[in-house]
Amino acid sequence: MKSSPDTAYPAMRSAKVPRSPLAGPYGHPFHPIAVTIPIGAWTATLVFDLLGLFAENPAPFAIGACVLVIIGLAGALVAVLFGLLDLSRIPRSTPARHTALLHATLNAGAIVLFAVVLVIRFAIGDRISPWALAITVAALLVLGFSGWLGGKLSYRWGVRVADESTQREGYIGA
């Protein structure tokens, strides 16, 4: 009889189980839900900046972009907490752990870049800053690559994804 991946690789099973109920239930982690807040807010920041560049009065767009950066930073802190709970379940010295650490480091870098953007925005007031715009683009590129790594953790290596026997329930009768 062939062993299932979950029994053959206990480390993989460990990465699927939540550290705490705060991380979300088995097979439905909160981290991927929480990351939509900073990603959405920071993407909208770029849109507001671009609109502000071509607007007759850029002030409402500059103020809106500033508020969106703040929302993104607050959401990022929540996502970080959930992400750290998930990271704590990935066994050390595994490719998944190394990828997760790179993912976390890149996200931390993006958070720092958006904090710098916020300082610039407070310093210039209700105008569109080319520096803030450039840093926003750079931070979004970092965030995009980090998101790709997060997808690799979930979709390729199944971190915090339900095991195949649980997934099979969705295909009974097919």
LOMAR-774289 format. One record per atom (N, C-alpha, C, O): residue in one letter; x, y, z. Coordinates in Angstrom, 3 decimals. Layout:
BEGIN
 type       xx       yy       zz
    A        X        Y        Z
...
This chain:
BEGIN
 type       xx       yy       zz
    M    0.834   -1.176    0.000
    M    0.000    0.000    0.000
    M    0.882    1.243    0.000
    M    1.847    1.331    0.759
    K    0.553    2.171   -0.830
    K    1.308    3.408   -0.970
    K    0.909    4.381    0.141
    K   -0.276    4.552    0.427
    S    1.902    5.015    0.764
    S    1.564    5.973    1.819
    S    1.182    7.310    1.196
    S    1.693    7.693    0.144
    S    0.274    8.009    1.866
    S   -0.129    9.321    1.362
    S    0.974   10.325    1.689
    S    1.767   10.099    2.603
    P    1.028   11.430    0.951
    P    2.052   12.440    1.240
    P    1.981   12.944    2.677
    P    3.003   13.299    3.263
    D    0.770   12.976    3.249
    D    0.634   13.496    4.604
    D    1.279   12.579    5.638
    D    1.806   13.061    6.641
    T    1.248   11.269    5.412
    T    1.887   10.369    6.367
    T    3.354   10.184    6.034
    T    4.157    9.929    6.932
    A    3.726   10.305    4.775
    A    5.121   10.145    4.384
    A    5.948   11.366    4.757
    A    7.153   11.243    4.977
    Y    5.337   12.534    4.832
    Y    6.048   13.773    5.123
    Y    5.346   14.526    6.248
    Y    4.542   15.421    5.986
    P    5.645   14.169    7.508
    P    4.963   14.842    8.616
    P    5.217   16.356    8.638
    P    4.381   17.119    9.121
    A    6.366   16.785    8.117
    A    6.647   18.220    8.073
    A    5.622   18.939    7.205
    A    5.219   20.059    7.520
    M    5.200   18.306    6.121
    M    4.203   18.903    5.235
    M    2.860   19.000    5.958
    M    2.158   20.003    5.833
    R    2.508   17.976    6.700
    R    1.252   17.989    7.460
    R    1.282   19.116    8.497
    R    0.280   19.796    8.717
    S    2.429   19.301    9.119
    S    2.588   20.350   10.126
    S    2.287   21.728    9.546
    S    1.660   22.553   10.210
    A    2.724   21.982    8.324
    A    2.546   23.293    7.699
    A    1.092   23.553    7.297
    A    0.737   24.681    6.955
    K    0.265   22.536    7.334
    K   -1.144   22.688    6.963
    K   -2.029   23.026    8.163
    K   -3.134   23.541    7.995
    V   -1.551   22.741    9.353
    V   -2.342   22.883   10.572
    V   -2.093   24.260   11.181
    V   -0.940   24.668   11.323
    P   -3.153   24.981   11.542
    P   -2.958   26.320   12.110
    P   -2.261   26.280   13.471
    P   -2.465   25.354   14.256
    R   -1.446   27.285   13.739
    R   -0.763   27.411   15.026
    R   -1.782   27.694   16.135
    R   -1.639   27.222   17.263
    S   -2.797   28.462   15.796
    S   -3.776   28.916   16.776
    S   -5.074   29.203   16.028
    S   -5.047   29.425   14.818
    P   -6.201   29.203   16.720
    P   -7.454   29.585   16.049
    P   -7.379   30.994   15.447
    P   -8.120   31.306   14.515
    L   -6.493   31.843   15.972
    L   -6.319   33.191   15.437
    L   -5.786   33.185   14.005
    L   -5.969   34.158   13.273
    A   -5.129   32.096   13.601
    A   -4.576   31.998   12.250
    A   -5.631   31.608   11.224
    A   -5.377   31.655   10.020
    G   -6.806   31.226   11.692
    G   -7.866   30.766   10.798
    G   -8.029   29.270   10.912
    G   -7.097   28.575   11.316
    P   -9.193   28.764   10.565
    P   -9.432   27.326   10.690
    P   -8.609   26.510    9.699
    P   -8.072   27.041    8.727
    Y   -8.525   25.229    9.964
    Y   -7.813   24.314    9.079
    Y   -8.338   24.458    7.650
    Y   -9.545   24.412    7.414
    G   -7.424   24.631    6.712
    G   -7.798   24.727    5.304
    G   -8.344   26.085    4.884
    G   -8.721   26.266    3.726
    H   -8.391   27.047    5.816
    H   -8.909   28.372    5.466
    H   -8.182   29.443    6.287
    H   -8.769   30.036    7.192
    P   -6.905   29.690    5.971
    P   -6.111   30.641    6.745
    P   -6.557   32.089    6.535
    P   -7.107   32.441    5.492
    F   -6.308   32.911    7.540
    F   -6.689   34.323    7.465
    F   -5.647   35.184    6.734
    F   -5.988   36.249    6.219
    H   -4.384   34.741    6.681
    H   -3.346   35.558    6.052
    H   -3.679   35.945    4.601
    H   -3.571   37.123    4.260
    P   -4.076   35.004    3.738
    P   -4.392   35.399    2.355
    P   -5.571   36.365    2.252
    P   -5.648   37.151    1.307
    I   -6.479   36.310    3.210
    I   -7.602   37.239    3.214
    I   -7.107   38.630    3.616
    I   -7.474   39.635    3.007
    A   -6.267   38.666    4.654
    A   -5.789   39.941    5.192
    A   -4.906   40.697    4.203
    A   -4.919   41.928    4.191
    V   -4.142   39.990    3.377
    V   -3.227   40.690    2.461
    V   -3.969   41.489    1.390
    V   -3.387   42.371    0.758
    T   -5.238   41.185    1.187
    T   -5.983   41.944    0.175
    T   -6.158   43.411    0.576
    T   -6.329   44.274   -0.286
    I   -6.117   43.694    1.874
    I   -6.284   45.079    2.333
    I   -5.086   45.935    1.913
    I   -5.281   46.933    1.219
    P   -3.857   45.586    2.303
    P   -2.747   46.435    1.859
    P   -2.535   46.411    0.345
    P   -2.216   47.441   -0.249
    I   -2.705   45.266   -0.274
    I   -2.511   45.202   -1.729
    I   -3.504   46.118   -2.433
    I   -3.129   46.880   -3.324
    G   -4.750   46.045   -2.038
    G   -5.769   46.897   -2.659
    G   -5.544   48.368   -2.377
    G   -5.637   49.198   -3.281
    A   -5.249   48.696   -1.128
    A   -5.045   50.104   -0.762
    A   -3.831   50.677   -1.474
    A   -3.878   51.797   -1.983
    W   -2.749   49.918   -1.513
    W   -1.527   50.441   -2.133
    W   -1.630   50.505   -3.653
    W   -1.035   51.383   -4.277
    T   -2.369   49.595   -4.243
    T   -2.604   49.680   -5.689
    T   -3.456   50.907   -5.997
    T   -3.197   51.623   -6.965
    A   -4.463   51.145   -5.180
    A   -5.302   52.333   -5.354
    A   -4.492   53.614   -5.139
    A   -4.785   54.639   -5.754
    T   -3.479   53.563   -4.276
    T   -2.590   54.709   -4.075
    T   -1.945   55.111   -5.395
    T   -1.894   56.290   -5.744
    L   -1.458   54.119   -6.117
    L   -0.836   54.391   -7.420
    L   -1.858   55.004   -8.373
    L   -1.545   55.959   -9.085
    V   -3.045   54.479   -8.393
    V   -4.100   55.013   -9.268
    V   -4.403   56.471   -8.905
    V   -4.529   57.318   -9.789
    F   -4.519   56.760   -7.610
    F   -4.785   58.136   -7.183
    F   -3.644   59.064   -7.586
    F   -3.880   60.189   -8.028
    D   -2.413   58.594   -7.434
    D   -1.261   59.419   -7.838
    D   -1.304   59.721   -9.330
    D   -1.098   60.862   -9.745
    L   -1.567   58.714  -10.121
    L   -1.612   58.913  -11.575
    L   -2.749   59.850  -11.959
    L   -2.574   60.716  -12.816
    L   -3.907   59.687  -11.334
    L   -5.018   60.605  -11.600
    L   -4.654   62.033  -11.183
    L   -4.976   62.995  -11.880
    G   -3.982   62.155  -10.039
    G   -3.584   63.463   -9.543
    G   -2.594   64.176  -10.438
    G   -2.584   65.405  -10.503
    L   -1.756   63.412  -11.132
    L   -0.790   64.019  -12.053
    L   -1.484   64.777  -13.181
    L   -0.971   65.782  -13.675
    F   -2.648   64.288  -13.580
    F   -3.345   64.878  -14.734
    F   -4.558   65.717  -14.334
    F   -5.246   66.275  -15.189
    A   -4.812   65.799  -13.034
    A   -5.981   66.550  -12.571
    A   -5.663   68.037  -12.481
    A   -4.531   68.440  -12.212
    E   -6.676   68.821  -12.711
    E   -6.530   70.269  -12.562
    E   -6.228   70.626  -11.103
    E   -5.424   71.513  -10.817
    N   -6.893   69.910  -10.191
    N   -6.645   70.090   -8.766
    N   -6.204   68.737   -8.192
    N   -7.047   67.882   -7.922
    P   -4.898   68.533   -8.002
    P   -4.418   67.231   -7.527
    P   -4.623   66.985   -6.036
    P   -4.439   65.863   -5.566
    A   -5.000   68.016   -5.290
    A   -5.092   67.898   -3.827
    A   -5.980   66.745   -3.360
    A   -5.546   65.976   -2.502
    P   -7.208   66.584   -3.883
    P   -8.038   65.469   -3.393
    P   -7.396   64.102   -3.661
    P   -7.535   63.180   -2.857
    F   -6.706   63.978   -4.773
    F   -6.058   62.705   -5.097
    F   -4.848   62.465   -4.201
    F   -4.599   61.336   -3.778
    A   -4.094   63.528   -3.911
    A   -2.927   63.415   -3.033
    A   -3.367   63.041   -1.612
    A   -2.752   62.195   -0.964
    I   -4.422   63.675   -1.148
    I   -4.941   63.364    0.190
    I   -5.485   61.936    0.220
    I   -5.236   61.189    1.167
    G   -6.221   61.566   -0.812
    G   -6.746   60.203   -0.896
    G   -5.636   59.165   -0.927
    G   -5.737   58.123   -0.280
    A   -4.576   59.447   -1.678
    A   -3.447   58.523   -1.747
    A   -2.784   58.373   -0.384
    A   -2.378   57.277    0.002
    C   -2.681   59.477    0.335
    C   -2.090   59.437    1.678
    C   -2.926   58.567    2.615
    C   -2.386   57.752    3.362
    V   -4.225   58.742    2.570
    V   -5.126   57.937    3.401
    V   -5.005   56.458    3.009
    V   -5.009   55.586    3.878
    L   -4.900   56.179    1.730
    L   -4.770   54.795    1.272
    L   -3.460   54.159    1.743
    L   -3.433   52.972    2.068
    V   -2.384   54.932    1.781
    V   -1.118   54.400    2.301
    V   -1.290   54.022    3.769
    V   -0.822   52.969    4.202
    I   -1.960   54.881    4.532
    I   -2.192   54.595    5.956
    I   -3.047   53.339    6.122
    I   -2.739   52.488    6.956
    I   -4.113   53.218    5.338
    I   -4.955   52.015    5.394
    I   -4.126   50.779    5.054
    I   -4.244   49.743    5.709
    G   -3.287   50.897    4.024
    G   -2.431   49.778    3.635
    G   -1.458   49.383    4.737
    G   -1.253   48.195    4.984
    L   -0.857   50.363    5.399
    L    0.071   50.060    6.482
    L   -0.642   49.375    7.651
    L   -0.123   48.416    8.221
    A   -1.822   49.866    8.001
    A   -2.588   49.232    9.081
    A   -2.968   47.800    8.696
    A   -2.839   46.879    9.503
    G   -3.437   47.620    7.461
    G   -3.786   46.277    7.000
    G   -2.578   45.356    6.931
    G   -2.686   44.158    7.193
    A   -1.425   45.922    6.576
    A   -0.201   45.121    6.493
    A    0.193   44.585    7.862
    A    0.663   43.453    7.975
    L    0.007   45.382    8.890
    L    0.345   44.915   10.241
    L   -0.525   43.721   10.634
    L   -0.039   42.776   11.256
    V   -1.786   43.760   10.278
    V   -2.680   42.628   10.554
    V   -2.229   41.408    9.740
    V   -2.158   40.297   10.265
    A   -1.927   41.624    8.458
    A   -1.479   40.516    7.603
    A   -0.181   39.911    8.108
    A    0.005   38.696    8.041
    V    0.721   40.748    8.612
    V    1.988   40.256    9.160
    V    1.731   39.321   10.342
    V    2.352   38.263   10.446
    L    0.823   39.707   11.223
    L    0.535   38.859   12.386
    L    0.039   37.479   11.952
    L    0.496   36.457   12.462
    F   -0.894   37.464   11.011
    F   -1.395   36.177   10.508
    F   -0.299   35.410    9.770
    F   -0.197   34.190    9.898
    G    0.512   36.119    9.005
    G    1.604   35.478    8.274
    G    2.630   34.851    9.204
    G    3.136   33.764    8.929
    L    2.939   35.527   10.301
    L    3.895   34.965   11.264
    L    3.353   33.703   11.917
    L    4.108   32.769   12.186
    L    2.047   33.670   12.173
    L    1.445   32.440   12.708
    L    1.603   31.290   11.717
    L    1.917   30.168   12.114
    D    1.388   31.562   10.436
    D    1.546   30.520    9.416
    D    3.018   30.125    9.264
    D    3.333   28.943    9.133
    L    3.909   31.103    9.281
    L    5.347   30.836    9.165
    L    5.821   29.920   10.287
    L    6.669   29.053   10.076
    S    5.271   30.119   11.471
    S    5.720   29.328   12.625
    S    5.416   27.837   12.476
    S    5.979   27.025   13.210
    R    4.551   27.464   11.555
    R    4.203   26.052   11.341
    R    5.077   25.381   10.287
    R    5.031   24.159   10.140
    I    5.869   26.152    9.554
    I    6.708   25.572    8.505
    I    8.018   25.116    9.124
    I    8.740   25.928    9.704
    P    8.338   23.841    9.013
    P    9.562   23.326    9.638
    P   10.827   24.009    9.097
    P   10.916   24.356    7.919
    R   11.782   24.184    9.983
    R   13.061   24.796    9.619
    R   13.812   23.913    8.618
    R   13.550   22.715    8.505
    S   14.732   24.519    7.912
    S   15.617   23.824    6.961
    S   14.858   23.135    5.837
    S   15.281   22.084    5.355
    T   13.739   23.718    5.415
    T   13.004   23.191    4.277
    T   12.946   24.275    3.200
    T   13.027   25.461    3.522
    P   12.808   23.895    1.941
    P   12.650   24.908    0.894
    P   11.446   25.815    1.146
    P   11.493   27.005    0.836
    A   10.376   25.264    1.704
    A    9.190   26.077    1.997
    A    9.526   27.147    3.035
    A    9.074   28.285    2.913
    R   10.304   26.800    4.045
    R   10.685   27.761    5.080
    R   11.551   28.872    4.491
    R   11.339   30.050    4.779
    H   12.523   28.494    3.668
    H   13.400   29.500    3.041
    H   12.586   30.450    2.156
    H   12.815   31.659    2.155
    T   11.647   29.898    1.415
    T   10.782   30.730    0.562
    T    9.911   31.634    1.416
    T    9.725   32.806    1.090
    A    9.377   31.102    2.504
    A    8.529   31.897    3.392
    A    9.323   33.041    4.028
    A    8.797   34.143    4.189
    L   10.568   32.792    4.385
    L   11.402   33.848    4.964
    L   11.709   34.935    3.934
    L   11.726   36.119    4.270
    L   11.948   34.543    2.691
    L   12.163   35.538    1.630
    L   10.877   36.333    1.397
    L   10.919   37.552    1.232
    H    9.754   35.652    1.383
    H    8.444   36.286    1.232
    H    8.229   37.323    2.344
    H    7.805   38.448    2.081
    A    8.524   36.934    3.575
    A    8.353   37.840    4.717
    A    9.317   39.022    4.632
    A    8.939   40.154    4.933
    T   10.545   38.765    4.229
    T   11.546   39.837    4.120
    T   11.150   40.843    3.051
    T   11.252   42.051    3.267
    L   10.702   40.362    1.911
    L   10.260   41.268    0.847
    L    9.052   42.086    1.292
    L    8.963   43.278    0.997
    N    8.128   41.450    1.997
    N    6.964   42.184    2.498
    N    7.385   43.249    3.502
    N    6.856   44.360    3.491
    A    8.329   42.915    4.361
    A    8.841   43.907    5.324
    A    9.469   45.082    4.574
    A    9.301   46.238    4.963
    G   10.194   44.775    3.499
    G   10.783   45.838    2.686
    G    9.721   46.731    2.064
    G    9.877   47.951    2.025
    A    8.642   46.129    1.580
    A    7.549   46.915    0.993
    A    6.893   47.794    2.058
    A    6.538   48.940    1.785
    I    6.735   47.268    3.253
    I    6.148   48.059    4.345
    I    7.040   49.261    4.655
    I    6.546   50.374    4.839
    V    8.333   49.040    4.710
    V    9.269   50.142    4.968
    V    9.179   51.179    3.844
    V    9.159   52.380    4.110
    L    9.124   50.722    2.601
    L    9.021   51.658    1.469
    L    7.737   52.488    1.565
    L    7.759   53.692    1.307
    F    6.630   51.858    1.932
    F    5.382   52.621    2.057
    F    5.409   53.551    3.266
    F    4.758   54.596    3.248
    A    6.148   53.193    4.317
    A    6.322   54.114    5.445
    A    7.112   55.345    4.993
    A    6.809   56.464    5.405
    V    8.120   55.138    4.149
    V    8.881   56.261    3.585
    V    7.967   57.122    2.715
    V    8.019   58.350    2.775
    V    7.141   56.479    1.917
    V    6.176   57.205    1.084
    V    5.264   58.063    1.959
    V    4.959   59.203    1.611
    L    4.833   57.519    3.084
    L    3.956   58.275    3.975
    L    4.673   59.512    4.535
    L    4.081   60.588    4.617
    V    5.925   59.360    4.913
    V    6.702   60.499    5.424
    V    6.817   61.577    4.343
    V    6.646   62.763    4.625
    I    7.106   61.167    3.114
    I    7.204   62.120    2.000
    I    5.875   62.839    1.813
    I    5.843   64.056    1.635
    R    4.781   62.087    1.854
    R    3.457   62.684    1.646
    R    3.121   63.693    2.743
    R    2.562   64.754    2.464
    F    3.459   63.365    3.983
    F    3.211   64.323    5.062
    F    4.067   65.577    4.890
    F    3.637   66.684    5.217
    A    5.279   65.390    4.374
    A    6.190   66.520    4.208
    A    5.739   67.483    3.106
    A    5.939   68.692    3.227
    I    5.134   66.962    2.036
    I    4.772   67.842    0.909
    I    3.313   68.273    0.924
    I    2.920   69.148    0.153
    G    2.515   67.676    1.781
    G    1.118   68.097    1.878
    G    0.247   67.539    0.774
    G    0.311   66.352    0.454
    D   -0.567   68.407    0.196
    D   -1.592   67.953   -0.750
    D   -1.156   68.065   -2.211
    D   -1.929   68.478   -3.075
    R    0.092   67.690   -2.465
    R    0.590   67.645   -3.840
    R    1.003   66.221   -4.174
    R    1.189   65.395   -3.280
    I    1.145   65.942   -5.446
    I    1.636   64.634   -5.891
    I    3.153   64.717   -5.968
    I    3.699   65.585   -6.649
    S    3.825   63.821   -5.277
    S    5.283   63.806   -5.266
    S    5.816   62.780   -6.257
    S    5.439   61.610   -6.200
    P    6.693   63.208   -7.169
    P    7.309   62.228   -8.070
    P    8.100   61.165   -7.302
    P    8.150   60.007   -7.715
    W    8.718   61.562   -6.181
    W    9.463   60.590   -5.373
    W    8.526   59.561   -4.748
    W    8.799   58.361   -4.777
    A    7.440   60.033   -4.195
    A    6.473   59.109   -3.597
    A    5.902   58.170   -4.658
    A    5.706   56.980   -4.410
    L    5.643   58.716   -5.830
    L    5.127   57.898   -6.932
    L    6.146   56.831   -7.339
    L    5.788   55.668   -7.528
    A    7.401   57.224   -7.472
    A    8.451   56.274   -7.871
    A    8.635   55.185   -6.816
    A    8.772   54.010   -7.154
    I    8.639   55.570   -5.546
    I    8.803   54.583   -4.478
    I    7.587   53.668   -4.406
    I    7.723   52.477   -4.129
    T    6.403   54.214   -4.652
    T    5.191   53.400   -4.681
    T    5.286   52.330   -5.755
    T    4.952   51.171   -5.511
    V    5.737   52.709   -6.932
    V    5.891   51.733   -8.024
    V    6.901   50.656   -7.634
    V    6.655   49.468   -7.837
    A    8.045   51.075   -7.071
    A    9.067   50.110   -6.652
    A    8.509   49.161   -5.587
    A    8.728   47.952   -5.654
    A    7.793   49.707   -4.611
    A    7.230   48.885   -3.540
    A    6.203   47.896   -4.083
    A    6.138   46.752   -3.633
    L    5.400   48.340   -5.055
    L    4.410   47.438   -5.648
    L    5.083   46.314   -6.447
    L    4.574   45.194   -6.487
    L    6.207   46.606   -7.070
    L    6.947   45.553   -7.773
    L    7.492   44.528   -6.775
    L    7.420   43.324   -7.019
    V    8.033   45.002   -5.661
    V    8.513   44.101   -4.605
    V    7.346   43.266   -4.090
    V    7.465   42.052   -3.920
    L    6.231   43.920   -3.845
    L    5.039   43.247   -3.344
    L    4.530   42.196   -4.337
    L    4.082   41.123   -3.933
    G    4.602   42.505   -5.619
    G    4.170   41.551   -6.643
    G    5.013   40.290   -6.639
    G    4.480   39.183   -6.716
    F    6.340   40.453   -6.547
    F    7.214   39.282   -6.502
    F    6.984   38.494   -5.223
    F    6.961   37.263   -5.239
    S    6.814   39.204   -4.117
    S    6.548   38.544   -2.850
    S    5.228   37.766   -2.903
    S    5.124   36.664   -2.364
    G    4.231   38.349   -3.554
    G    2.953   37.659   -3.714
    G    3.090   36.390   -4.536
    G    2.428   35.388   -4.267
    W    3.957   36.440   -5.544
    W    4.221   35.247   -6.345
    W    4.821   34.154   -5.462
    W    4.463   32.982   -5.583
    L    5.735   34.547   -4.574
    L    6.315   33.571   -3.643
    L    5.250   33.028   -2.690
    L    5.247   31.839   -2.373
    G    4.344   33.901   -2.233
    G    3.256   33.452   -1.373
    G    2.366   32.447   -2.090
    G    1.917   31.468   -1.494
    G    2.114   32.694   -3.373
    G    1.350   31.743   -4.166
    G    2.067   30.409   -4.292
    G    1.440   29.350   -4.253
    K    3.379   30.468   -4.442
    K    4.174   29.234   -4.512
    K    4.043   28.452   -3.210
    K    3.914   27.228   -3.226
    L    4.076   29.154   -2.094
    L    3.925   28.476   -0.803
    L    2.579   27.771   -0.702
    L    2.503   26.634   -0.236
    S    1.531   28.434   -1.133
    S    0.184   27.858   -1.009
    S   -0.120   26.844   -2.101
    S   -0.499   25.707   -1.818
    Y    0.047   27.261   -3.343
    Y   -0.435   26.449   -4.456
    Y    0.522   25.348   -4.874
    Y    0.091   24.320   -5.396
    R    1.812   25.548   -4.653
    R    2.757   24.501   -5.030
    R    3.061   23.590   -3.845
    R    3.083   22.366   -3.975
    W    3.298   24.216   -2.677
    W    3.713   23.428   -1.523
    W    2.613   23.225   -0.495
    W    2.827   22.526    0.495
    G    1.453   23.809   -0.699
    G    0.302   23.522    0.146
    G    0.371   24.028    1.577
    G   -0.282   23.474    2.461
    V    1.157   25.079    1.815
    V    1.212   25.628    3.164
    V   -0.172   26.154    3.539
    V   -0.745   26.982    2.830
    R   -0.692   25.674    4.639
    R   -2.009   26.025    5.194
    R   -3.167   25.682    4.252
    R   -4.266   26.217    4.394
    V   -2.917   24.794    3.297
    V   -3.969   24.302    2.406
    V   -4.385   22.927    2.929
    V   -3.536   22.148    3.361
    A   -5.657   22.628    2.895
    A   -6.146   21.336    3.366
    A   -5.514   20.203    2.562
    A   -5.192   20.370    1.386
    D   -5.342   19.056    3.204
    D   -4.740   17.919    2.515
    D   -5.677   17.375    1.431
    D   -6.852   17.737    1.364
    E   -5.135   16.510    0.598
    E   -5.903   16.016   -0.556
    E   -7.145   15.236   -0.155
    E   -8.153   15.281   -0.861
    S   -7.095   14.528    0.952
    S   -8.299   13.778    1.359
    S   -9.417   14.754    1.713
    S  -10.585   14.467    1.451
    T   -9.085   15.893    2.300
    T  -10.111   16.907    2.586
    T  -10.574   17.564    1.299
    T  -11.766   17.811    1.122
    Q   -9.647   17.846    0.405
    Q   -9.996   18.475   -0.866
    Q  -10.914   17.583   -1.693
    Q  -11.775   18.075   -2.422
    R  -10.728   16.286   -1.580
    R  -11.518   15.330   -2.346
    R  -13.014   15.481   -2.078
    R  -13.832   15.166   -2.942
    E  -13.375   15.958   -0.892
    E  -14.790   16.131   -0.532
    E  -15.525   17.022   -1.540
    E  -16.722   16.850   -1.768
    G  -14.816   17.959   -2.132
    G  -15.433   18.883   -3.092
    G  -15.683   18.260   -4.441
    G  -16.305   18.881   -5.303
    Y  -15.207   17.034   -4.645
    Y  -15.343   16.410   -5.963
    Y  -16.105   15.095   -5.917
    Y  -16.141   14.358   -6.902
    I  -16.708   14.804   -4.783
    I  -17.498   13.571   -4.677
    I  -18.688   13.677   -5.624
    I  -19.385   14.692   -5.646
    G  -18.913   12.642   -6.391
    G  -20.039   12.620   -7.322
    G  -19.672   13.163   -8.698
    G  -20.496   13.167   -9.613
    A  -18.451   13.612   -8.834
    A  -18.043   14.162  -10.145
    A  -17.608   13.069  -11.077
    A  -17.233   13.343  -12.217
